[in-house]
Amino acid sequence: MAIATTDPATGRVLKTFDAMSTEQVRQRVGAAAEAFAALRATTFAQRSEWMRAAADILDADTGDVAAMMTAEMGKTLKSAKAEVAKCATGCRYYAEHAEAFLADEPADAAAVKASRAYTRWQPLGPVLAVMPWNFPLWQAMRFAAPALMAGNTGLLKHASNVPQTALYLEDLFRRAGFPDGAFSTLLIGSAQVEGVLTDPRVVAATLTGSEAAGRSVAEIAGREVKKTVLELGGSDPFVVMPSADVRRAAEVAAIARCQNNGQSCIAAKRFIVHSDVYDEFAAAFAERMSALVVGDPMDEATDVGPLATEQGRADVEELVADAVSQGAEVLCGGQRPDRDGWWYPPTVIAGLTPQMRMWQEEVFGPVAGLFRVGSYAEAIEVANGTSFGLGSNAWTADPAEQESFVNDLEAGQVFINGMTTSYPELPFGGIKNSGYGRELSSLGIREFCNAKAVWIA
Ligand code: NAP
């Protein structure tokens, strides 16, 4: 894939970049290793000061960075601005809490026949981060902020369609005061990832992206005995039960499906509705989806912009065509408009059967699948009936049923009567083919730390 900024709203290439040579990459890995020696010797207070400075720069740069992201991958300008603000919040969160999260953790010294025993959390070294384009700033930041606060250094291989955002991130941490090499961007294609990961100076990798990319990176890391965190795809269920506030659920459902132009790993993708409220929900949901404003992502009034890539739209169209050819019903949308760029309208598809690809596969665009179920047990069976386990939503006013959903949904997140999102305070990640390991919270910062057991006689 060429390393270039292509405006998804028009399909025009705006800027191209040459991939870095093997030698340039080697130098950057060397700089990351040197910076690690310096960074690990700094105090939490020093790193917090730099991390807070990064947050302040993000605040000041909001308008320009947001416009750059919109130009690179088509998200609406208002959601791009919200993403920048979220990144600043993430920086401040780890600036404030990293020291407590990584403080020595006392153990029962008497039980292990020591005078003192504890766990010490120490950074590991340069970590490779392979990141996707869909939240180009936040996905990278949710790795970078905890990693740098722990004293690790970062090497970012960003998606090839967001090179300007990738370069901005390197510049941001340098301007904030972090040593040169503490956070470097590698402008490389995915074929060059193996060379970086097999470099002995790189100690671990994190990947957010597709299952195929995750498997490939984990395979290399496995051979190298290097730790990985994988944040992969999802096909999140959104279950609506008879006691739910159906109109509110339908309102949130449209946002949950179409946020980020339908390209969020934790977007609700499969809408599983009890037959008692199915007709009411389906009508309200299709009405809400049809009412979303599709248009110029730079316009503050727009709800849904174009898809990020031509291939991404082709993938969505293929899944819809497969379902329709086998008898699924299109309640709204379903046809691309006749214009330049990678547009696709909010779409609701009903009457899905297990033979259709949409039953199992992730649709990475503004297309919702509607499923009718007759009981709680059937809702759980359909909800858990994919290979994914990222986020999940359930709508019910019944406290006992809420508790059952919390226990029974196979997912890394369960949101009851609300839309799945991420917060620095809550762990984020998946189970099954959605990956392993956690980002955010105290768990995220510990993923790339050595939990060193200390025993003193
Ligand atoms: P993708 O094709 O896997 O790309 C993600 C990153 O991996 C890019 O930097 C890409 O580089 C790189 N890559 C691709 N194939 C690779 C390989 N074989 N070896 C090494 N690196 C490789 O994913 P995408 O299509 O852009 O993103 C959509 C997917 O990501 C969806 O499934 C979505 O659900 C998932 N996602 C998950 C999360 C989460 O937190 N769980 C968050 C966001 C997205 P190039 O651009 O150079 O190909």
Residues whose N, C-alpha, C, O or C-beta is under 5 A from the ligand:
A	BS01	NAP	M1 V130 M131 P132 W133 K157 H158 A159 S160 N161 I188 G189 S190 V193 T208 G209 S210 A212 A213 S216 E231 L232 G233 G234 C265 S434
